[in-house]
Amino acid sequence: MNNISIIIVNYKSWIPLENCLNSLLKQENVNTDIIVVDNNSSDNTFEQYKKMFPSVEWIENKKNYGFSKACNIGESKSKYDLLLFLNPDTILEKNCLEKIFKKNIDYNSKIISIKQIDKKEKNTNAYGYFLSFHTYNGLLRFFYRLIFRKTKKINERLDYFCPDWISGSFVIISKNKFHKIGKWDERFWMYYEDMDLCKRAKENDMEIIMLNDIFCYHFHGLSSRINYKTKIKSKTEVLISKIKYVDKHFNGFKKFLLISLVYMSILFELIIMSVFSKVKRGILINFLKN
């Protein structure tokens, strides 16, 4: 029998989480060790769901530690040698995990994800290119993607392909390798932690694999768009984590130049867009405070 520990970080995403857990409990021919880490939802719902799913191990954090630290807390309680980090707003197709195990993947050299589709059955493309001088802002990414459009179309026709990084919404990695590359970097409160993990994995000669012939549903962003305040905080964290990533993975003049370009790009976009958007104004104020 195949064994896998599944770590899910939750923040006020109870209904999506319920659907996610039900899909996990329906998986066949796989032993699952399911761990839910609640990041201090503080809505008096934790105990209710703990009773609803007694086979799940529940951890209630005393504060919202962010995604990376919560994942590491959950992993510390895992009992199997293979780990799956999974978002609460995902639903696995029938026998999804069994199909992955049937591929006999060498998890000592690979990190695995699968195709993720939204409620309209559209591929969310939960992968990307590493942050660099030609991908640091939206306009440059647009032209970069325009150039590589054929590559994406080719990727969709393959059984699998090897992107730079995969989304943290579905990540399978061996516990041994997870510890060897340094686990999730807790300096990333939310966002860019997945890019960072994959960057370190590649530096340790690991391959990043996206399986196209197996899928899950991902109703993207439900936990980060609960209300205005949460949306502002989560969108600000994208920008802060972007700068943290550059600071960590670049050196010398390249670091100075790219951080400067990222700052200018962020401020230019937010100042222009804040004229038309209350959310953008909130993000700008929050970003400047941080």
N, C-alpha and C positions, 0 to 999 in steps of 0.2 A: 504493500500500500504506500502511496506517495504522501508525504507530510509537508505541510507549509504553515508557517505562522503569518497571520494577516493583521497588520497594524493600521487602524483607522483613527484619524484625529478629527474630533467633532467640535463644532462651535455653533450651537443653536440650529443645527440642521437635522432635527429629530425625524421629521417625516421622510426626507430623502434617506437618512440613515436606516430607518426601519425597512424601507424597500431594499436597500443595499444588503442589510443583514439577512433578510429573507432570501435573497438571491444566492448568498453565500451558503446558507444552510441547506439549500437545494442541490448544491454541487455533489456529484456522485464519485465514488472510487477515489476519494482524497480525504485524508485526515487534516482537518483545519483547526488551528489554534487561533481563535479570533480575539483580538484585544482592541477595545475601544478606549481611547484617551480623550476625555472631555476637558476642553480648555476653559473651564470655569464659565459655563453657559449661564449659571446663576438665574435660572428660570423655573426652578422647582420641578424639573422634568427628569432629572438624572435617575432618581430612585424608581420612578415609574418604568423607565426603559430597562433598568437593571432587572426588574421583576419580569418584564416581558420576554427577555432573552437571558435566561439563567445560565445557559451554556457558554455565554460570552464572558470574558474577563473584563471588568470595568475599572477604569482608573479615573478618579476625579481630581484634577489639578486645582490647587488653591488660588491660582491666578492664570490668566491667559499668557502662556509662555511662548506662543507662536508655534508655527508648524514644525520647524526643525527640532526644537527641544522636546516637544510633545511626542514626535516620532521616536526620538532616542529613548524617552521614558518608556514608551510602549515596547520598543525592541528589547529593553533590559528585562522585560517580563516574558519574553518569547521562549518557547521550549524546543522549537525545531530548527534545523540547520538552514532552511530556506525561508526567506522573508518576502512578503508582499506588502508594500506600502500602498494603501488604497484610499481614495477620496470617498467621503460619505455620500456624495451625489452621483455615485456610479451604480450601475446594475449589471451584473455578469450574466451573459447568455448561458443557456443550459449546458452543463458539462464543460464550461470554459476552462477550468483548471485542469481537468482530465486531458483535454485536447493539448494543452501546453506541455503537460508531463509526457505525453506520447511522443513528443518531438525529441526526447532524450538529449536535452541541451546540456552542455558543459557549463555549469554555473560558476565554476572557478575562473572562467575567462570571459564571462558575458553578463551583461545586465539586460533584462528583457522587459519590453512593454508590448502592448497589443493595440490594434486599431481601436479608436474611440469615436463613437458616432453620437450625434445629438438626437433630440426628439423628432427631428425631421429626416432622420436616417442619413444625415450628411456627415462626412468625415471631418472631425475637428482638427485634424493634423496636429496631434499632441506631441510635437517634436520640433526641432529647429536647428539653427546654426549658432555657434558660439558668438557671444557679444564681441565685436571687433570694430575697427575703424569704418568698415563698410556696412555695419548693421546697427549702429548705435542710436539711430533715430528712425522715426516712422517713414520719412521720405526716402532715406537711403535703403531701408528694408524693402520698401515698395519696389524700387528699381532692382535691388538684389534678387528679390523673388521673381520679378519680371524676367530677368536673365535666366533664372533657373526653373522657370515654369515647366519646361519639358521634363526636367529631372523629377519634379513632383508627380507629373502625370505618369512617368515611367515607374516611379516608386509604387504608385497605387496598383499597378498591374503585377507587381512582384509578390511572391509569398512572404518575403521579408527584405528589409534593407537596413543600412547602418547610418543613422543620422548622427549629428554631433551630440545632441542631447535629447532626452525624452522627458515628458512632463511627470512631475511627482505624483500625479493622480493615479498612476499605475506603474509601480516599479518592483520588479522581482530581482533579488540579489541574494547571493549566499551570505550567511551570517559571518563566515570567516573573512570574505572579501570586504564586506561592509565595515568590519572593524579595522581591517588592514588599511583601507583608504581614509579612515578617520571619521566614519559615520556622517550624519548630517551636521553641517557646520551651523552651530546655534547662533552665530552672529547674524545669520539671515533669518529675521523674524518671520518673514513671509515673502515668497517669490525669489527667484534666482537661486534658491537652494538646490533645485534639481539640475540646473545648468552647472552649478559648482560641483555637485556630486559626480556628474558625468565627466566633467573636466578632469577631476582627480582620478577617476576610474581609467580614463584614456591614458593619463600619465603613468598609470600602473599597468599598461599593456592590456587593458580590458576592452572588449568590443561592446558597443551599444546596439542592440538589436530591436527593431520594430517589426512585430509579426502582423502581417496584413490579412492573413486568412483566419484569424481569430479576433473577435471584437467584444467590446463591452459598450454599454450606453454611458455617456457622461453628460449630465445636465449641468453644464459648466457654470461655475461661479455662484451657485446658490448660497453657499455659506458665507461668501464675502459681499453679498448684496442685500443683506437683511434690512438695513435701514440707512438713512442718510449718513449718520455718524460712522457706521461700520464701513460704508462704501468709501468715505473720505479717508479713513484710516488705511484701508486695504490698498487703495489707489496710491496713496502716499508711500506706502511700503514698497510698492513696485519701483518707485523712483529712488528711494533710499537704498534698496538692495542692489539696484543697478550700479550705483556708485560704489557700494561695498565690493561688488564683483570685480570691477575694474581695479580698485585699490588692492585687492588680493592677488589678482592674476597678471598684472602688468607691473613693470619696473621702470625706474629711471625717467627719462624724458617722455617715453611712450605713455607711461602712467599719467604724468602731469598733463600731457597734451590731450589724452582721451578723456580724463576726468573734466578738464576745462571745456572740451567740446560737449560732453554730456550735460554738464551744468548749464551751459549757454543754451543748448537745445531744449532742455526741460523748461527753463525760465521763459524762453521765447514763446514756446507753445502755450504754456499756462497763462502768461500775461495776455496774449492775443485771445485765447479761448475764454478767459475769465470774464471778458466783456459780454459774452453771450450765454455763459453757463454758470449757474450757482454752484454746481459740483466742482467745476474747474477752479472757481474762486476759493472754495473751501480747501481744495488740494493745494493750491498755491500758498495759502496762509499756513496750512499745516506743514508743508514742505519747508518753508522759510523758518518756521519755529524749530524744526528738527535739524 
